[in-house]
């Protein structure tokens, strides 16, 4: 179940009961955050609906670099997806290194289909580039991040902006456990006309609103066009893909397929396999640190 499965980020498990902590925490004892958070900035308006992003600016010295984080899970982009990324320490880790992070929310499946969400991601990238001077970042050295559905949308944005002159092109792409091939999911071709929940979810994702009765051949065309692993071409920016071997929501086959396509096209790609990792895993912040190391290498290679 693509959308239903991708919606549940497993919360980090605490080993000690909070009931045992009797001493109140004073303001002086509370850890200070490495970022300032600006909530609910409108970056676009679509059909009268405002699209929102949160901006995380570093408390310490900025490194002049920006990150676009696609906050979407199961193709929903409610505020809970921002909280999920906070739990993974994404904003702490990147802002502590001086990055400014733009967490864009591209809309949810209840209102938009997949291609429309992709357009909204591109609107977010353009907004960041247009406001780069305001936030003292380099518009030509952006990294694009995402996890699960957000990773799928990030991959789609990258492969659809392959030309160097594309206005939405980014410098690097780093994603966790993304769906990448809607034609072959987990090693099996899905009967797109079937009534199982996975087939229904994919139809809902790829089909234009009001056109749910189109034939199977057209549906195959639409899902191929929304499968980034089938759209890879030479000249794309470098990719980092991280996936767990125990992911029962998005099979690791999806990342392996994307990696193979990138390698075939001679696109630089690094693949990190997390043994026993689910969707996600309790120590995912350790892999976020690895992601930050990789992005440092991609974005800081050039002097500003």
N, C-alpha and C positions, 0 to 999 in steps of 0.2 A: 504494500500500500504506500505509494510514493508520497503523497502529501500527508496522510495520517501518520505514516511511519516517521517522516522527517520532522514532525512537529515537537517530538518529545526529547528535549535535551535532558539527560540524566543529571540531577543536581549532585553537587559534590557532597559526599557523605562525611558527616562530622563524627569523630570517634568518642566525643565526650558529651554528656548530657548538659544542656545549658542550665538545667535545674540545679546543678552542683555549683554553679558560679554565683555566689552570693554577693560578692563585692561589686558595687556599682562602678562603672567606668567613668572617670571624670573627663572633662573636655581636654585637659592636658594630656591624658593617657591615650586618647583616640588617635590612631595613626593618620597622618596627613596624607591626602591623595596627591599624586604627582600630576594632576590635571585640574583644569577648570572645565566644567561642563555647561555648555549652552544648549538648552533643550528646545525642540520643536521649531526649528528654523524652517520656513517654507522655501523650498528650492524650486518648485514648479507648481503650476496649477493645470489640472487635466480634467476637462468636463466639469468644471466648477469644484473639483476636489483638490485640496491642497496636499502636496507631497512634502514630507517632513524629513529633516535630518537633525542629528545632535552633533555638536562640534566639541571635541576634546582638545584643548590647547595645553601645552606643557606648562607646569608651574615654573620649572627651571628654564634653562636656556634652550631656545628653539634651534633645531639643526637645519631649518629652512626647507624641510621636506614634508610632504603630505601623503596621507594614506586614505583611500576611499574604502570603507568597510560596508559591504552590502549586508544589512541586517534583515535577514529573511530566513524563516524556518518553516518547512512544509508549505512554502509559498504564502506565508502570512508574515506581515511585518508590523505587528503590534509592538507596543513598548516592551513587552516581555522579551523580545529578541535582543533588545539593548541590554537588558539585565543578564541574559544568557552570556553575552560577550563580556560583560563585567565579571561574571563568575569565572570565566576562563582567563581573567586578568589581562585581556587584550589591551584595554586602554591604559592600565597601569604600566604594562611592559613597554608599549610603544611610546607613551608620553614621557616615561622616565628616561627614554633615549633621545628625547627632543622632538619627536614626530608630532604633527598635528593630525588628528584623526577625524574624518568626516563619516559618521555612521548614517548612511542613507537608508531610508525605508521606502522601497519601491512600490508599496501597495500590496494588497492581499488578494488571494484567489476569489474571494467573494465579490470583488469589484473588477478585477483585471485578469485577463488571461496571461499566459507566459510571455508571448511576444510584446504585449503591452507593458508588462513589468520590465522587460528588457529595455524598452524605450525609456521607461522611467529611470532605470539605472543610468542610461546614457545621458539623460537630462541632469542627473546628479553629478556625473563626471564633468559635464560642461559647466555646471554651476560652480564647482570647485575651481576649475581652471579660470573662470571669469572673475572669481573672487580671490585668486591666489595672492595678489598684491596686498589685499586687505589683511590676509593672515600670514604674510611674509613667508610664502612657500614658492617653490619653483614649479610652475604648471607643467613643465616638460619632464619632471621626474616624480611622477606619482606611482604609487603601488596600489593595486586593486586586490582586496581581500574578500573572502566569503567562506561560509561553512554550510554544508548541506545544500538546501535550496539556494541560499545566498552564494554558495560556491558554484552551483550550476549557472546562475545568472551572471556571476563574474566571468566564468569561462566563456559564456555566450557573448558578453560584451567585448572580451578580448579577441575572440576569433572573428567577430563581425566588424572589428576595427583594425584589420590586419595591415592596411596600408600605412606607411610611416606618416603620411600627411593627414591621416584621419584626425578629426577634431576630438574624438573620444579615445584615442590611443593612449595607453599607459606604458610605463617603463618596465613594470614587473607585475606578475600575477601570482598570488599565493592563496591556496584554498585547502580546506579540510573536507574530506569525504563527499565530493560532489557527484550527483548524477550527471553522466556525460553522454549516454547512448540510450535513447528511448526506444530504439529498435530491438536491442538485445540487452535485456536487463537481468543481470545475474547469470548470464550464459544461456538464456532462453529467449527466443523471439516471442513477444507478447501478441496474443490474438487481440488486436486493437478493437475488434467488433465484439469481444467477449463482455460478459456481465460481471466478471470478477472485479473487485475493488481497485486493483492496480490498473486494469484497462480503463475503468471508468475515470480514475484520477488523471491518467494521461490524456484521455479525451477532453476532460474539463480544462486541463492545462493548455493544450495546443489549439483547441477549437475556438474560432471567433464566436463571440456571444450571439446567440440566435441562429447558429448554423450547426447545431448538435447532430443533425441527421445526415451529414455529408457521408459519402461512401468510403469504404475501407482504403481504396487506392489513394484518395485525397488525404485521408488521415495518415497514411504512411508517408506521404510527401511532407505533411506538416510536422510529423514527429522527427523525420530526418532533418528538416530545417531547424529543429530546436534541439539537436543533438550535437554539442560542440565537438565531440570526438570525430564526427563525420564531416566537420567543416574546417579542420585544421589545414593550414597551408604554410609554405615557407615564409619566413620573415616576421613571424609573430614574436612578441616579447617573451623573455624567459618565464618559465613556470616553476613553481614549487607546489607539489601535491602531497598531502599527508592523509593517510587512511589507516584504520585499524583492521586487524584480521578477524575480529569478532563482531563486525558491524552487521547486524541483521536487518537494518533499515535501508542502508545503501550498500549493496555488496561491493567488496573491494575490487571486483571485476570491473566496475565502472571507472575507477581510477587507473587500473592497469590498461584498460582500453585507451584512455586519454593519453597516458604516457607513451604507449606504443605508437599512437598517431603522431604525437609531437616528435618522437625520435625519428620516425620515418620521414618527416618533413624537415629534419635537421634543426628543429627548434630546441634551444637549450631547456632541459627539464631536470629537476631533482625530485626524486620520489622517496619519501620517508614512510616506511611501513611500521606501524605500532603493533607489536605482537600482543594479542589479547585485547586490543583497543576496541571499544564499542562505539556508541554514537551519542555523546563522545565518551571520554574516560575520565576518571577522577583527577588524574595528574596532567590534564591536557595543557595546563599552563607551561609545563616543561617543553612541550612541542611549540607553543606560542613563542617561547624564548628562541627556539631553533629557527622559527619563521622570522623573527626579528633579526637574528644573525644573518640569515640569508638575504633579507631585504637590505640590511646595511651594506652588504657586498654589492647588491645590484644598484642601489641609488647613490651610494657615496663614492662610487668608482670615478665619477666626474666631479671636478671642482665646480662650485656654483659660480 
